[in-house]
Amino acid sequence: MIVAPAAERNKEPILNVIRQQLSPGAPALALELASGSGQHSVHFAQALPNVLWQPSELEPRALESISAYIAATRVENVKQPLNIDCSQSWETWGGLKPSSFDLIVNINMIHITEIKCTEVRVLFICVNSFCSIYVIPKEQS
């Protein structure tokens, strides 16, 4: 399993933002794009048992890590990861259908953006067709 120190530091502040977007206890289906190590998906699943998480990743090593986290924690509300290339059109994303997720979370792609985009940590959360941008203070990321 990959252990990403940044994921350990920021998982709780991000979870707090996600909680603000969901109705407590209501069932939901969430897609995490570019899940990285899998630490976030498993942490969120443990904290939000009413949400079914669909992690995704492009890198084979990260896909293996996500599966290892799922197995090690025995969470039942995390699906096996999909191999998704976010640079490609959504139609190529493992048969996912439009409007099939209540929540779409993207955390781990910020490191590939231009340097001006990484001066603050930004979390994009999409609920249905409405997207919000949250700035997480640097000391929490």
Secondary structure as GFF3:
##gff-version 3
##sequence-region A 1 141
A	DSSP	alpha_helix	5	21	.	.	.	ID=ss1
A	DSSP	beta_strand	28	33	.	.	.	ID=ss2
A	DSSP	alpha_helix	39	47	.	.	.	ID=ss3
A	DSSP	beta_strand	51	57	.	.	.	ID=ss4
A	DSSP	alpha_helix	60	73	.	.	.	ID=ss5
A	DSSP	beta_strand	82	83	.	.	.	ID=ss6
A	DSSP	three_ten_helix	90	92	.	.	.	ID=ss7
A	DSSP	beta_strand	103	106	.	.	.	ID=ss8
A	DSSP	three_ten_helix	110	112	.	.	.	ID=ss9
A	DSSP	three_ten_helix	115	118	.	.	.	ID=ss10
A	DSSP	beta_strand	121	127	.	.	.	ID=ss11
A	DSSP	beta_strand	130	136	.	.	.	ID=ss12
A	DSSP	three_ten_helix	138	140	.	.	.	ID=ss13
###
